[in-house]
Amino acid sequence: MEWQGWLSLSLTLGVLGVLIVTRLAPHVVLLGALAVLSMTGVLTAGEALAGFGNPGLITVAAMFAVAGGLHASGGIDLLVNKLLGRPKTLRAAMTRMLLPVLPLSAFLNNTPVVATMIPAINAWSRKIGIAPSRLLIPLSYGAIVGGTLTMIGTSTNLVVSGQYEALTGNSGFGIFAITLVGLPVVLVSVVFMLLVLPRLLPDRSAKRPFANMREFTVEVAVDGHGPLVGLTVEKAGLRALERLYLVEILRGDTVVTAAPSEEILLAGDRLVFAGETEAVTDLLRIHGITASVGSGNDTLMQDRAERRLVEVVVSQSCAAVGETVRSSRFHDRYGAIVLALARNGERIAGNLGNIIIMPGDTMLLEARPAFVTRQQYNKDFLVVNDLDKETPRHEKALLSWGILLFAVGAAGLGVISMLNAALLAAGLMLATGCLSISQAEKSLDLPVLITIAASFALGAALQKTGVAGLLAEIMVTYSGGRPWLLLILMYVAVSLLTETITNNAAAVIMVPLALAITQQAGLDPVPFMFAIMIAASASFATPLGYQTNLMVYGPGSYRFSDFLRAGIPMNIIVGITTIGVLLLFWPLRL
């Protein structure tokens, strides 16, 4: 082996070591490795940067945008609200939660699915009296296994397919190529989660309601054309908002105080709540709720989806001081609508529109994105905190689902490639208004995309310098040429790497090795590719191996040991199921 091979091997081991023992971001480490390979001439510039143009990577990026469109249109909220309900037991709650998570993760990248579900599960857990720590690990695990059902369910599947296509010259895998392996994995995993996880998950109850020091007075209205008209307060879900309390209903010139649960909501009712900032953002995602203080014909009201929540503190020089919220025509003056107001950390009694604005008041506003920029140049507000929450376009929810199903159907039937289906779906999300340009930009997880693209360089170097072939020869010799043992060794190696570094990096490093092994031993590479896909996704034992585990780590108040206790058995049963299915349905020898 020449110096290029030794450098590639040393660099690969160095990357693994740095990712295991330091907190450096994976995309930074892998970009450094890419730079070394390019500068030393091990790879040409084109070879080093080939990952950035890989079809698998572009498909991942497009699917991030598609998932963003479903979120921005309220499509995910629509599905979640229909299926969650009010279960009485933990197992029933886990079942209700997995019903939307599994199909969503099968057709959307599971990272944005979990990002969307975390606040929904947190709010739901308070309603049903179950600690979030009992539900968030199953949320992550369900999203992981759901992603194994199709080739577009997780970035790992798309990356392995893209690298397989690039290194072998064969066509990539179809959208349902892995379903025969993924479906048994999902079934076994769901049974394990429902029967065993309730005994292993910790009960770390969330903080009591209204633990936030600042409590707002919030006023919203019942949309006359929305689905809440004619429903009771309880059926509309407004009685179960534990961090928001319905204080009164303003109906024309009358006031319904301490509104009973059976009170029927009418078009134009103004609802006064007391609650916290984060709870207000949950309230505004409810279909049928609209802003109350403002002119119904105002342009700002008509273009609500382009606005976001901004928290401000009123300064002494604010022009609206001394006037009521309504008489100040706040929305005309500032291009913003007052949704909530707090004074000295407490809510102010009464109807929001009649509250007199005072210096030091904290307001929650719904404003155009340019509002924050404008306030940097005047002195009306002392503090501006952009909460970066945009109102869902509920009227586009069904359209966004139609776009996703159309793209999945076209790719599944082989009409167009997965890449083109993903690009078409992303384009339709933008063209139909399900997704704005700014939302599309925010939906792209750049660190993940850079990690994937940069890791291709390591895989290419291992193959080009002959390191992959040498390691493959050693493994074939060690296994005595037994295909089943090679498959098991490959699965275990990828699984261990995934728990210590990122799933995509582990997969990309191992694909060249797997291809070299199958070539040396005269085996079919396809089952080995599927084994890598599942092993790289099936990371349950640590919060580090898979991004969704890390995402629930903080919100669930978990400890590292919680993942070990629940995840090691999951790793074992998923591994046994995967190897068993592959050995049963795929002849390993050509």
C-alpha positions as CSV (number, residue, x, y, z in Angstrom):
1,M,0.0,0.0,0.0
2,E,1.4,3.4,-1.0
3,W,1.5,6.6,1.1
4,Q,-1.9,7.7,-0.3
5,G,-3.5,4.6,1.1
6,W,-1.8,5.0,4.5
7,L,-2.9,8.7,4.6
8,S,-6.5,7.8,3.7
9,L,-6.6,5.1,6.3
10,S,-5.0,7.3,9.0
11,L,-7.4,10.1,8.1
12,T,-10.4,7.9,8.4
13,L,-9.3,6.6,11.8
14,G,-8.5,10.1,12.8
15,V,-11.9,11.3,11.9
16,L,-13.5,8.5,13.8
17,G,-11.4,9.3,16.9
18,V,-12.1,13.0,16.8
19,L,-15.9,12.4,16.4
20,I,-15.9,10.0,19.3
21,V,-13.8,11.9,21.9
22,T,-14.5,15.6,21.1
23,R,-17.6,17.8,20.7
24,L,-16.5,19.1,17.3
25,A,-19.4,19.2,14.8
26,P,-19.3,16.3,12.3
27,H,-19.5,18.6,9.3
28,V,-16.5,20.6,10.5
29,V,-14.4,17.5,11.0
30,L,-15.4,15.9,7.6
31,L,-14.8,19.2,5.8
32,G,-11.3,19.2,7.3
33,A,-10.7,15.6,6.0
34,L,-12.0,16.6,2.6
35,A,-9.5,19.6,2.5
36,V,-6.6,17.3,3.4
37,L,-7.4,14.8,0.7
38,S,-7.7,17.5,-1.9
39,M,-4.6,19.4,-0.9
40,T,-2.4,16.3,-0.8
41,G,-3.6,15.2,-4.3
42,V,-5.1,11.9,-3.0
43,L,-8.3,13.1,-4.7
44,T,-8.7,15.6,-7.5
45,A,-10.9,18.6,-6.8
46,G,-13.7,17.0,-8.8
47,E,-13.5,13.8,-6.8
48,A,-13.3,15.6,-3.5
49,L,-16.3,17.7,-4.2
50,A,-18.4,15.0,-6.0
51,G,-20.5,14.4,-2.9
52,F,-22.0,17.9,-3.2
53,G,-23.5,16.9,-6.6
54,N,-24.6,13.4,-5.7
55,P,-28.3,12.7,-6.5
56,G,-28.8,11.2,-3.1
57,L,-27.7,14.4,-1.4
58,I,-29.9,16.6,-3.6
59,T,-32.9,14.3,-3.0
60,V,-32.3,14.7,0.8
61,A,-32.2,18.5,0.4
62,A,-35.5,18.5,-1.6
63,M,-37.2,16.3,0.9
64,F,-36.3,18.7,3.7
65,A,-38.2,21.3,1.7
66,V,-41.2,19.0,1.2
67,A,-41.3,18.3,4.9
68,G,-41.1,22.1,5.5
69,G,-44.1,22.6,3.2
70,L,-46.2,20.0,5.2
71,H,-45.3,21.8,8.4
72,A,-45.8,25.3,7.1
73,S,-49.3,24.4,5.7
74,G,-50.4,22.7,8.9
75,G,-50.5,19.4,7.2
76,I,-48.7,17.6,10.0
77,D,-50.8,19.3,12.6
78,L,-53.9,18.1,10.7
79,L,-52.8,14.5,10.9
80,V,-51.6,14.7,14.5
81,N,-54.7,16.4,15.8
82,K,-56.9,13.8,14.2
83,L,-55.1,10.8,15.6
84,L,-53.7,11.7,19.1
85,G,-57.0,12.1,21.0
86,R,-57.1,11.6,24.8
87,P,-55.9,8.0,25.7
88,K,-56.1,6.8,29.2
89,T,-52.9,4.7,29.5
90,L,-49.2,5.0,28.5
91,R,-49.4,2.1,26.0
92,A,-52.5,3.6,24.4
93,A,-50.8,7.0,24.2
94,M,-47.7,5.4,22.5
95,T,-50.0,3.7,20.0
96,R,-51.8,6.9,19.2
97,M,-48.4,8.7,18.8
98,L,-46.9,6.0,16.5
99,L,-49.9,6.0,14.2
100,P,-48.9,9.4,12.6
101,V,-45.1,9.1,13.2
102,L,-44.5,5.8,11.3
103,P,-46.2,6.8,8.0
104,L,-44.8,10.4,8.2
105,S,-41.3,9.1,8.7
106,A,-41.7,6.6,5.9
107,F,-42.2,9.4,3.3
108,L,-40.5,12.4,4.9
109,N,-37.0,12.8,6.4
110,N,-37.5,11.8,10.0
111,T,-35.5,14.7,11.4
112,P,-38.1,17.4,10.5
113,V,-40.9,15.0,11.5
114,V,-39.5,14.8,15.1
115,A,-38.7,18.5,15.2
116,T,-42.4,19.2,14.4
117,M,-43.7,16.5,16.8
118,I,-41.7,17.5,19.9
119,P,-43.8,20.6,20.8
120,A,-47.0,18.8,19.9
121,I,-46.1,15.8,22.1
122,N,-45.0,18.1,25.0
123,A,-48.4,19.9,24.9
124,W,-50.3,16.7,24.5
125,S,-48.5,15.0,27.4
126,R,-49.7,17.8,29.7
127,K,-53.3,17.3,28.6
128,I,-53.3,13.5,29.2
129,G,-51.2,13.6,32.4
130,I,-48.2,11.6,31.1
131,A,-44.6,12.9,31.6
132,P,-42.9,13.8,28.3
133,S,-40.0,11.5,29.3
134,R,-42.4,8.5,28.8
135,L,-43.1,9.5,25.2
136,L,-40.2,11.3,23.6
137,I,-37.8,8.3,23.4
138,P,-40.6,6.2,21.7
139,L,-41.2,9.3,19.4
140,S,-37.5,9.2,18.3
141,Y,-37.4,5.4,18.0
142,G,-40.7,5.3,16.0
143,A,-39.3,7.9,13.6
144,I,-36.1,6.0,13.1
145,V,-37.7,2.6,12.3
146,G,-40.4,4.4,10.2
147,G,-37.7,5.8,8.1
148,T,-36.6,2.3,7.1
149,L,-39.9,1.6,5.3
150,T,-38.9,3.4,2.1
151,M,-35.8,4.8,0.4
152,I,-36.9,8.4,1.0
153,G,-37.7,7.9,4.7
154,T,-34.2,8.7,5.9
155,S,-31.2,10.5,4.5
156,T,-29.1,7.4,5.1
157,N,-31.0,5.3,2.7
158,L,-30.7,8.0,0.0
159,V,-27.0,8.5,0.6
160,V,-26.2,4.7,0.4
161,S,-28.3,4.4,-2.7
162,G,-26.5,7.4,-4.3
163,Q,-23.1,6.1,-3.4
164,Y,-23.9,2.6,-4.6
165,E,-25.0,4.1,-7.9
166,A,-21.9,6.3,-8.2
167,L,-19.4,3.5,-7.3
168,T,-20.9,0.6,-9.3
169,G,-22.5,2.4,-12.2
170,N,-25.7,0.4,-11.5
171,S,-29.1,2.1,-11.3
172,G,-30.2,3.3,-7.8
173,F,-32.8,1.5,-5.7
174,G,-36.5,2.1,-6.2
175,I,-38.6,3.9,-3.5
176,F,-40.0,0.7,-2.0
177,A,-36.9,-1.5,-2.6
178,I,-36.1,-1.7,1.1
179,T,-39.7,-2.2,2.3
180,L,-39.5,-6.0,2.6
181,V,-36.7,-5.5,5.1
182,G,-38.1,-2.4,6.8
183,L,-41.7,-3.7,7.4
184,P,-40.6,-6.6,9.7
185,V,-38.3,-4.3,11.5
186,V,-41.1,-1.8,12.1
187,L,-43.5,-4.6,13.3
188,V,-41.0,-6.1,15.7
189,S,-39.9,-2.7,17.0
190,V,-43.5,-1.5,17.7
191,V,-44.3,-4.7,19.6
192,F,-41.1,-4.2,21.7
193,M,-41.9,-0.5,22.3
194,L,-45.4,-1.2,23.5
195,L,-44.7,-4.2,25.6
196,V,-41.2,-3.5,27.1
197,L,-40.4,0.3,26.9
198,P,-43.1,1.4,29.4
199,R,-41.1,-0.6,32.0
200,L,-37.8,1.0,31.0
201,L,-38.6,4.7,30.5
202,P,-38.1,7.1,33.3
203,D,-41.0,9.3,34.7
204,R,-39.6,12.8,34.9
205,S,-42.7,14.9,35.2
206,A,-42.7,18.2,33.5
207,K,-42.7,21.5,35.5
208,R,-46.1,22.5,36.8
209,P,-48.3,24.7,34.6
210,F,-47.6,28.4,34.8
211,A,-44.1,27.9,36.0
212,N,-43.1,30.7,33.6
213,M,-42.6,34.0,35.5
214,R,-44.4,36.0,32.8
215,E,-48.1,35.5,32.3
216,F,-49.8,37.2,29.3
217,T,-53.3,38.4,28.7
218,V,-54.1,37.0,25.2
219,E,-57.1,37.9,23.1
220,V,-58.0,35.9,19.9
221,A,-61.1,35.6,17.8
222,V,-63.1,32.7,16.4
223,D,-62.8,32.7,12.6
224,G,-66.3,33.0,11.1
225,H,-65.3,30.7,8.3
226,G,-63.3,28.3,10.4
227,P,-64.1,24.8,11.8
228,L,-64.6,26.0,15.5
229,V,-67.9,27.7,14.9
230,G,-70.7,25.7,16.5
231,L,-68.4,23.6,18.7
232,T,-68.4,23.7,22.4
233,V,-65.4,25.1,24.3
234,E,-64.4,21.6,25.3
235,K,-64.8,20.0,21.8
236,A,-62.7,22.8,20.3
237,G,-59.9,21.8,22.6
238,L,-59.7,25.1,24.4
239,R,-60.5,23.8,27.9
240,A,-57.5,21.4,27.8
241,L,-54.8,24.1,27.2
242,E,-53.1,23.8,30.6
243,R,-50.7,26.6,30.2
244,L,-53.5,28.8,28.9
245,Y,-56.7,29.5,30.8
246,L,-59.9,30.8,29.1
247,V,-60.8,33.8,31.2
248,E,-63.8,35.1,29.3
249,I,-65.7,35.2,26.0
250,L,-66.5,38.6,24.6
251,R,-69.7,38.4,22.4
252,G,-70.9,41.7,21.0
253,D,-71.7,43.8,24.0
254,T,-72.0,40.9,26.4
255,V,-69.3,39.0,28.4
256,V,-69.4,35.3,29.2
257,T,-67.2,35.0,32.3
258,A,-65.7,31.7,33.5
259,A,-67.0,30.2,30.3
260,P,-68.4,26.7,30.9
261,S,-67.0,23.7,28.9
262,E,-70.4,23.3,27.1
263,E,-70.5,27.0,25.9
264,I,-71.0,27.0,22.1
265,L,-68.6,29.1,20.1
266,L,-70.0,31.6,17.6
267,A,-68.5,33.4,14.7
268,G,-66.6,36.5,15.8
269,D,-66.4,35.5,19.5
270,R,-63.4,37.1,21.1
271,L,-61.7,34.8,23.5
272,V,-59.6,36.2,26.4
273,F,-56.9,33.8,27.8
274,A,-54.2,34.1,30.4
275,G,-51.0,32.1,29.7
276,E,-47.4,31.8,28.8
277,T,-45.5,32.8,25.7
278,E,-44.9,29.3,24.4
279,A,-48.5,28.4,25.1
280,V,-49.6,31.4,23.0
281,T,-47.7,30.0,20.0
282,D,-49.5,26.7,20.4
283,L,-52.9,28.4,20.5
284,L,-52.2,30.3,17.3
285,R,-51.6,27.0,15.4
286,I,-55.2,26.0,16.0
287,H,-57.2,26.1,12.8
288,G,-60.1,28.5,13.3
289,I,-58.3,30.9,15.7
290,T,-57.4,34.3,14.3
291,A,-56.1,37.6,15.7
292,S,-58.7,39.8,17.5
293,V,-57.3,43.3,17.7
294,G,-57.1,44.7,14.2
295,S,-59.2,45.6,11.2
296,G,-60.6,42.5,9.4
297,N,-60.0,44.2,6.0
298,D,-56.5,45.2,6.7
299,T,-53.8,43.9,4.3
300,L,-51.9,42.6,7.3
301,M,-54.8,40.4,8.3
302,Q,-55.3,39.0,4.8
303,D,-51.6,38.0,4.4
304,R,-51.3,36.4,7.8
305,A,-49.1,33.4,6.8
306,E,-46.2,35.7,6.0
307,R,-46.0,37.0,9.6
308,R,-44.2,35.7,12.7
309,L,-44.3,36.2,16.4
310,V,-42.2,38.9,18.0
311,E,-41.8,39.7,21.7
312,V,-41.2,43.4,22.5
313,V,-40.9,45.7,25.6
314,V,-42.6,49.1,25.3
315,S,-40.2,52.0,25.8
316,Q,-41.1,55.4,27.4
317,S,-40.8,57.1,24.0
318,C,-43.3,54.8,22.3
319,A,-45.9,56.8,20.5
320,A,-48.7,54.4,21.7
321,V,-48.1,54.9,25.4
322,G,-51.2,56.2,27.2
323,E,-53.6,54.9,24.6
324,T,-55.5,51.7,24.5
325,V,-54.4,48.9,22.2
326,R,-57.5,49.4,20.0
327,S,-57.6,53.3,20.0
328,S,-53.8,53.5,19.2
329,R,-54.5,51.7,15.9
330,F,-51.4,49.7,16.7
331,H,-51.6,47.5,13.6
332,D,-51.7,50.5,11.3
333,R,-48.9,52.4,13.1
334,Y,-46.4,49.5,13.4
335,G,-47.6,46.9,10.8
336,A,-48.1,44.5,13.7
337,I,-51.1,43.0,15.6
338,V,-51.0,42.8,19.5
339,L,-51.8,39.2,20.5
340,A,-50.8,39.3,24.1
341,L,-49.7,41.7,26.8
342,A,-48.1,41.3,30.3
343,R,-47.2,43.9,32.9
344,N,-44.7,43.3,35.7
345,G,-44.7,39.6,34.8
346,E,-48.4,39.3,35.3
347,R,-51.5,39.3,33.1
348,I,-53.8,42.3,33.1
349,A,-57.4,41.7,33.8
350,G,-59.9,42.7,31.1
351,N,-60.3,42.8,27.4
352,L,-57.0,43.2,25.6
353,G,-58.2,45.9,23.2
354,N,-59.2,48.2,26.1
355,I,-55.9,47.9,28.0
356,I,-53.9,51.2,28.2
357,I,-50.3,50.7,27.0
358,M,-47.7,51.6,29.6
359,P,-43.9,51.8,29.5
360,G,-42.3,48.4,30.4
361,D,-45.3,46.4,29.1
362,T,-44.3,43.2,27.3
363,M,-46.2,42.5,24.2
364,L,-46.5,39.5,21.9
365,L,-47.0,40.8,18.4
366,E,-47.7,39.2,15.0
367,A,-45.7,41.2,12.5
368,R,-44.1,41.0,9.1
369,P,-40.5,39.8,9.0
370,A,-39.3,43.4,8.3
371,F,-40.6,44.5,11.7
372,V,-37.5,43.5,13.7
373,T,-35.2,45.3,11.2
374,R,-37.3,48.5,11.4
375,Q,-37.3,48.5,15.2
376,Q,-33.5,48.6,15.2
377,Y,-33.7,52.2,14.0
378,N,-36.3,53.7,16.2
379,K,-36.8,53.8,20.0
380,D,-40.4,52.7,20.5
381,F,-39.4,49.3,21.8
382,L,-36.4,48.5,24.1
383,V,-36.2,44.8,23.5
384,V,-37.1,42.8,20.4
385,N,-37.1,39.0,20.5
386,D,-38.0,37.3,17.2
387,L,-39.7,34.1,18.2
388,D,-39.5,32.9,14.6
389,K,-42.9,31.2,14.6
390,E,-45.0,31.6,11.5
391,T,-48.8,30.9,11.3
392,P,-49.6,27.7,9.4
393,R,-51.5,28.1,6.1
394,H,-54.3,25.7,7.1
395,E,-56.1,26.2,3.8
396,K,-53.1,24.6,2.1
397,A,-52.9,21.5,4.4
398,L,-54.8,19.0,2.1
399,L,-52.9,20.4,-1.0
400,S,-49.6,19.8,0.6
401,W,-50.6,16.2,1.3
402,G,-51.7,15.8,-2.3
403,I,-48.3,17.0,-3.5
404,L,-46.5,14.5,-1.3
405,L,-48.7,11.6,-2.4
406,F,-48.4,12.6,-6.0
407,A,-44.6,12.6,-5.8
408,V,-44.4,9.3,-3.9
409,G,-46.8,7.7,-6.4
410,A,-44.8,8.9,-9.4
411,A,-41.5,7.6,-7.9
412,G,-43.1,4.4,-6.7
413,L,-44.5,3.6,-10.1
414,G,-41.2,4.4,-11.8
415,V,-42.7,7.3,-13.8
416,I,-39.8,9.6,-12.7
417,S,-36.7,9.1,-10.5
418,M,-36.7,9.8,-6.8
419,L,-34.5,12.8,-7.3
420,N,-36.9,14.3,-9.9
421,A,-40.0,13.4,-7.8
422,A,-38.5,15.2,-4.7
423,L,-37.5,18.3,-6.8
424,L,-41.0,18.4,-8.4
425,A,-42.6,18.1,-4.9
426,A,-40.5,20.9,-3.5
427,G,-41.2,23.1,-6.5
428,L,-44.9,22.5,-6.2
429,M,-44.8,23.4,-2.5
430,L,-43.3,26.8,-3.4
431,A,-45.5,27.4,-6.5
432,T,-48.8,26.7,-4.7
433,G,-47.9,28.8,-1.6
434,C,-47.7,25.8,0.8
435,L,-44.1,26.9,1.5
436,S,-42.5,30.4,1.3
437,I,-38.9,31.0,0.1
438,S,-37.8,31.9,3.6
439,Q,-39.4,28.8,5.1
440,A,-37.7,26.7,2.4
441,E,-34.3,28.1,3.3
442,K,-34.9,27.4,7.0
443,S,-36.0,23.9,6.3
444,L,-32.6,22.9,4.8
445,D,-30.5,21.4,7.6
446,L,-27.1,22.6,6.2
447,P,-24.9,20.8,8.8
448,V,-26.5,17.5,7.9
449,L,-26.2,18.2,4.1
450,I,-22.5,19.2,4.5
451,T,-21.8,16.1,6.6
452,I,-23.2,13.9,3.9
453,A,-21.4,15.6,1.0
454,A,-18.0,15.8,2.8
455,S,-18.1,12.2,4.0
456,F,-18.3,11.0,0.3
457,A,-14.7,12.1,-0.1
458,L,-13.5,9.7,2.6
459,G,-15.4,6.8,0.9
460,A,-13.9,7.7,-2.5
461,A,-10.4,7.9,-1.0
462,L,-10.7,4.5,0.6
463,Q,-11.7,2.9,-2.7
464,K,-9.3,4.8,-5.0
465,T,-6.2,4.1,-2.9
466,G,-7.0,0.3,-2.5
467,V,-7.6,0.5,1.3
468,A,-11.2,-0.8,0.9
469,G,-10.0,-3.7,-1.2
470,L,-7.2,-4.6,1.4
471,L,-9.6,-4.5,4.3
472,A,-12.2,-6.5,2.4
473,E,-9.6,-9.2,1.7
474,I,-8.7,-9.4,5.4
475,M,-12.4,-9.7,6.3
476,V,-13.1,-12.4,3.7
477,T,-10.1,-14.4,4.9
478,Y,-11.1,-14.0,8.6
479,S,-14.7,-15.1,7.9
480,G,-13.5,-18.2,5.9
481,G,-15.6,-16.9,2.9
482,R,-18.9,-17.6,4.7
483,P,-21.4,-15.1,3.3
484,W,-23.7,-15.1,6.4
485,L,-20.8,-14.3,8.7
486,L,-19.6,-11.4,6.4
487,L,-23.2,-10.0,6.5
488,I,-23.3,-10.2,10.3
489,L,-19.8,-8.6,10.6
490,M,-20.8,-5.8,8.3
491,Y,-24.0,-5.1,10.2
492,V,-22.2,-5.1,13.6
493,A,-19.4,-2.8,12.3
494,V,-21.8,-0.2,10.9
495,S,-24.0,-0.4,14.0
496,L,-21.1,0.3,16.4
497,L,-19.8,3.1,14.2
498,T,-23.3,4.7,14.1
499,E,-23.5,4.8,17.9
500,T,-20.2,6.7,18.1
501,I,-20.2,8.9,15.0
502,T,-23.0,10.1,12.7
503,N,-25.2,7.6,10.9
504,N,-24.5,9.1,7.5
505,A,-20.7,9.2,8.0
506,A,-20.7,5.6,9.2
507,A,-22.7,4.5,6.1
508,V,-20.6,6.3,3.6
509,I,-17.4,5.0,5.0
510,M,-18.6,1.4,5.0
511,V,-20.2,1.3,1.5
512,P,-16.9,1.1,-0.4
513,L,-15.7,-1.6,2.0
514,A,-18.9,-3.6,1.5
515,L,-18.7,-3.4,-2.3
516,A,-15.0,-4.5,-2.1
517,I,-16.0,-7.5,0.1
518,T,-18.8,-8.6,-2.2
519,Q,-16.5,-8.3,-5.2
520,Q,-13.7,-10.3,-3.5
521,A,-16.1,-13.1,-2.4
522,G,-18.4,-13.1,-5.4
523,L,-21.5,-12.1,-3.5
524,D,-24.6,-10.0,-4.3
525,P,-24.0,-6.4,-3.0
526,V,-27.7,-5.6,-2.6
527,P,-28.4,-7.3,0.7
528,F,-25.2,-5.8,2.1
529,M,-26.4,-2.3,1.0
530,F,-29.7,-3.0,2.8
531,A,-27.9,-4.1,5.9
532,I,-25.8,-0.9,6.0
533,M,-29.0,1.2,5.6
534,I,-30.8,-0.5,8.5
535,A,-27.7,-0.7,10.7
536,A,-26.8,3.0,10.1
537,S,-30.4,4.0,10.9
538,A,-31.0,1.7,13.9
539,S,-29.1,3.8,16.4
540,F,-31.0,3.5,19.7
541,A,-28.4,3.0,22.5
542,T,-26.9,6.6,22.7
543,P,-28.2,10.1,22.0
544,L,-25.2,10.8,19.8
545,G,-25.6,8.3,17.0
546,Y,-28.9,9.6,15.4
547,Q,-30.0,13.2,15.3
548,T,-33.6,12.5,16.5
549,N,-32.2,10.9,19.7
550,L,-30.2,14.1,20.3
551,M,-33.3,16.2,19.6
552,V,-35.4,14.6,22.4
553,Y,-32.5,14.3,24.8
554,G,-33.1,17.8,26.4
555,P,-36.9,18.1,26.1
556,G,-37.3,14.7,27.7
557,S,-34.9,15.5,30.6
558,Y,-33.1,12.2,29.8
559,R,-29.8,10.9,31.1
560,F,-27.3,9.0,28.9
561,S,-28.2,5.8,30.8
562,D,-31.8,6.1,29.8
563,F,-30.8,5.5,26.2
564,L,-28.6,2.6,27.1
565,R,-31.3,0.9,29.1
566,A,-33.9,1.2,26.3
567,G,-31.7,1.3,23.3
568,I,-29.4,-1.7,23.6
569,P,-32.3,-4.2,23.5
570,M,-33.7,-2.3,20.5
571,N,-30.4,-2.5,18.7
572,I,-30.3,-6.3,19.3
573,I,-33.8,-7.1,18.2
574,V,-33.6,-4.9,15.1
575,G,-30.3,-6.5,14.2
576,I,-31.6,-10.0,14.5
577,T,-34.7,-9.2,12.5
578,T,-32.7,-7.5,9.7
579,I,-30.2,-10.3,9.4
580,G,-32.9,-12.9,9.5
581,V,-35.0,-11.3,6.8
582,L,-32.0,-10.8,4.5
583,L,-30.8,-14.4,4.9
584,L,-34.3,-15.7,4.3
585,F,-35.2,-13.6,1.2
586,W,-31.9,-12.8,-0.5
587,P,-29.5,-15.3,-1.9
588,L,-26.1,-13.9,-0.9
589,R,-24.1,-15.5,-3.7
590,L,-24.5,-14.4,-7.3
